[in-house]
Amino acid sequence: SLTPGRLPCVPEHFQYSEPVISKVTDYIYVGNLNAAYSGRTLCRNNIDSIIDMSSLPGETCLRVIPCTCSRGVKHSWSRLKVDISDLPDTVQEGLALKHRCFDHINECIDASTEKRKRVLVHCRDGFSLAPTCIIQYLMVKQNMRLIAAYELLRAKHPVNIRESHQNVLVSLERALRPGGNTDPECFKQAISRKVAWT
């Protein structure tokens, strides 16, 4: 039985949550599924392209809620979909995610920022996977330490990074700084103390 007013193919949390979007750098934004499909939110933040990490099933029928601003031009946004839903939720997921997806994501972010275009990276709730992708971008492309990149993002956006994604970031820090003293437990403790707004 369907609840009146609900589309059968739309994820439940999409029906009831608000667009959440935050500016991380001049050209990189992070957000949730609702932000990515709200024309008004995208327009207001001058978003040009979208990296979709939500891994929604193919039959999901989401439509962008049109923007009603007075610009008079038809809005359009390019979308790069990065699907990791077929990967197991283990350390292997982390490794596969890193190798398969991060390069594509980083190329897309670079292409946007070089043209001074704004890009939104989003996942379903906006709290774990999308922030993880932006943190790794800052680590790889801007040579930031893991904890510094995490702190930068946390200061601008609510984050709650899942343990499997924490493992990805710790392994990336080790790969980028093989001689460094990367203590995963220190990082995880820092994250667990700061999972919400403080």
C-alpha positions as CSV (number, residue, x, y, z in Angstrom):
1,S,0.0,0.0,0.0
2,L,1.3,3.4,-1.0
3,T,1.1,6.4,1.2
4,P,-0.9,9.1,-0.6
5,G,1.3,11.7,-2.3
6,R,4.4,9.5,-2.3
7,L,6.0,8.3,-5.5
8,P,6.8,4.6,-5.3
9,C,10.3,5.1,-6.8
10,V,11.6,8.0,-4.7
11,P,13.8,7.2,-1.7
12,E,11.9,7.9,1.5
13,H,14.5,10.3,3.0
14,F,14.3,12.4,-0.2
15,Q,10.6,13.0,0.5
16,Y,11.1,14.5,3.9
17,S,14.5,16.2,4.1
18,E,15.5,19.7,3.1
19,P,18.2,20.7,0.7
20,V,21.5,20.9,2.6
21,I,24.4,22.6,0.8
22,S,27.7,24.1,2.1
23,K,30.5,26.0,0.5
24,V,33.9,24.3,1.2
25,T,36.1,26.3,-1.1
26,D,35.4,29.0,-3.7
27,Y,34.4,26.4,-6.2
28,I,33.6,23.2,-4.3
29,Y,30.3,22.6,-2.5
30,V,29.0,19.6,-0.6
31,G,25.4,18.6,-0.1
32,N,22.7,16.1,0.0
33,L,20.4,14.5,-2.6
34,N,17.7,17.2,-2.1
35,A,20.2,20.0,-2.8
36,A,21.2,18.3,-6.0
37,Y,17.6,18.2,-7.3
38,S,16.5,21.6,-6.1
39,G,16.8,24.0,-9.0
40,R,16.4,26.9,-6.7
41,T,19.3,25.8,-4.4
42,L,21.6,25.1,-7.4
43,C,20.7,28.5,-8.9
44,R,21.1,30.4,-5.7
45,N,24.6,28.9,-5.1
46,N,25.6,29.4,-8.8
47,I,26.3,25.6,-9.2
48,D,27.5,24.7,-12.7
49,S,28.1,20.9,-12.4
50,I,27.2,18.1,-10.0
51,I,29.1,15.0,-8.9
52,D,26.4,12.5,-7.8
53,M,27.6,9.9,-5.3
54,S,24.1,8.8,-4.2
55,S,24.2,5.4,-6.0
56,L,20.4,5.4,-6.4
57,P,18.9,2.4,-8.3
58,G,18.4,2.9,-12.0
59,E,14.6,2.9,-11.8
60,T,14.6,5.8,-9.3
61,C,12.7,8.7,-11.0
62,L,14.0,12.0,-9.6
63,R,13.3,15.2,-11.4
64,V,14.9,18.5,-10.7
65,I,12.5,20.9,-9.0
66,P,12.7,23.8,-11.5
67,C,14.0,27.1,-10.4
68,T,11.6,30.0,-10.7
69,C,14.1,32.8,-10.7
70,S,13.7,35.8,-13.1
71,R,16.9,35.1,-15.1
72,G,14.8,34.0,-18.0
73,V,17.3,31.3,-19.2
74,K,16.8,27.6,-18.9
75,H,19.0,26.2,-16.2
76,S,21.0,23.1,-16.9
77,W,23.6,21.3,-14.9
78,S,26.0,18.6,-16.0
79,R,26.0,15.5,-13.8
80,L,28.8,13.0,-13.2
81,K,27.3,9.9,-11.6
82,V,29.8,7.8,-9.6
83,D,28.1,4.5,-8.5
84,I,29.8,2.5,-5.7
85,S,26.7,0.6,-4.5
86,D,28.0,-2.7,-5.9
87,L,31.1,-2.6,-3.7
88,P,31.1,-4.5,-0.4
89,D,31.2,-2.4,2.8
90,T,34.7,-3.5,3.8
91,V,38.2,-2.3,3.5
92,Q,38.1,-3.7,0.0
93,E,35.3,-1.2,-0.7
94,G,37.7,1.5,0.4
95,L,40.5,0.4,-1.9
96,A,38.2,-0.1,-4.9
97,L,36.5,3.2,-4.2
98,K,39.8,5.0,-4.0
99,H,41.2,3.6,-7.2
100,R,38.1,3.5,-9.3
101,C,36.3,6.7,-8.3
102,F,38.7,9.3,-6.8
103,D,40.6,9.9,-10.1
104,H,37.3,10.6,-12.0
105,I,36.1,12.8,-9.2
106,N,39.3,14.7,-9.0
107,E,39.5,15.3,-12.8
108,C,35.9,16.6,-12.7
109,I,36.6,18.9,-9.8
110,D,39.8,20.2,-11.5
111,A,38.0,20.8,-14.8
112,S,35.4,22.9,-13.0
113,T,37.7,24.8,-10.8
114,E,40.1,25.6,-13.6
115,K,37.2,27.3,-15.5
116,R,36.1,29.0,-12.2
117,K,32.9,26.9,-12.3
118,R,31.2,25.7,-9.1
119,V,30.8,22.0,-8.5
120,L,28.5,20.3,-6.0
121,V,29.6,16.9,-4.7
122,H,26.7,15.1,-3.1
123,C,25.6,11.8,-1.7
124,R,22.2,10.8,-0.3
125,D,22.4,12.4,3.2
126,G,25.5,14.6,2.6
127,F,27.2,13.5,5.8
128,S,29.8,10.8,4.9
129,L,30.6,9.8,1.3
130,A,30.5,13.3,-0.3
131,P,32.6,14.8,2.5
132,T,35.0,11.8,2.2
133,C,35.4,12.6,-1.6
134,I,36.1,16.3,-0.9
135,I,38.6,15.5,1.9
136,Q,40.6,13.2,-0.3
137,Y,40.5,15.8,-3.1
138,L,42.0,18.4,-0.7
139,M,44.6,15.8,0.4
140,V,45.6,14.8,-3.1
141,K,45.3,18.0,-5.0
142,Q,46.0,20.6,-2.3
143,N,48.5,18.6,-0.3
144,M,46.5,19.0,2.9
145,R,47.0,16.6,5.8
146,L,44.0,14.4,6.5
147,I,43.1,16.0,9.8
148,A,43.5,19.5,8.4
149,A,41.2,18.7,5.4
150,Y,38.7,17.1,7.8
151,E,38.7,20.2,10.1
152,L,38.2,22.5,7.1
153,L,35.2,20.6,6.0
154,R,33.8,20.1,9.5
155,A,33.9,23.8,10.1
156,K,31.6,24.4,7.1
157,H,29.3,21.4,7.0
158,P,27.9,18.8,9.3
159,V,29.8,15.5,8.9
160,N,29.4,12.0,10.2
161,I,31.9,9.9,8.4
162,R,31.3,6.1,8.4
163,E,34.1,3.9,9.5
164,S,34.6,2.3,6.1
165,H,35.2,5.8,4.7
166,Q,37.5,6.8,7.6
167,N,39.6,3.7,6.6
168,V,39.8,5.0,3.0
169,L,41.1,8.3,4.2
170,V,43.6,6.8,6.6
171,S,45.0,4.5,3.9
172,L,45.2,7.4,1.6
173,E,47.1,9.5,4.1
174,R,49.6,6.6,4.5
175,A,50.0,6.3,0.8
176,L,50.6,10.1,0.4
177,R,52.9,10.3,3.4
178,P,54.6,6.9,3.7
179,G,57.2,8.3,6.2
180,G,54.6,10.1,8.2
181,N,53.2,9.1,11.6
182,T,49.7,8.4,10.6
183,D,47.9,6.9,13.6
184,P,44.5,5.8,12.4
185,E,43.2,5.6,16.0
186,C,44.0,9.3,16.6
187,F,42.2,10.3,13.5
188,K,39.2,8.1,14.3
189,Q,39.1,9.4,17.9
190,A,39.2,13.0,16.6
191,I,36.3,12.2,14.2
192,S,34.2,10.4,16.9
193,R,34.5,13.4,19.2
194,K,33.4,15.8,16.4
195,V,30.7,13.9,14.5
196,A,28.1,16.7,15.0
197,W,28.1,20.5,15.0
198,T,30.2,21.8,17.9
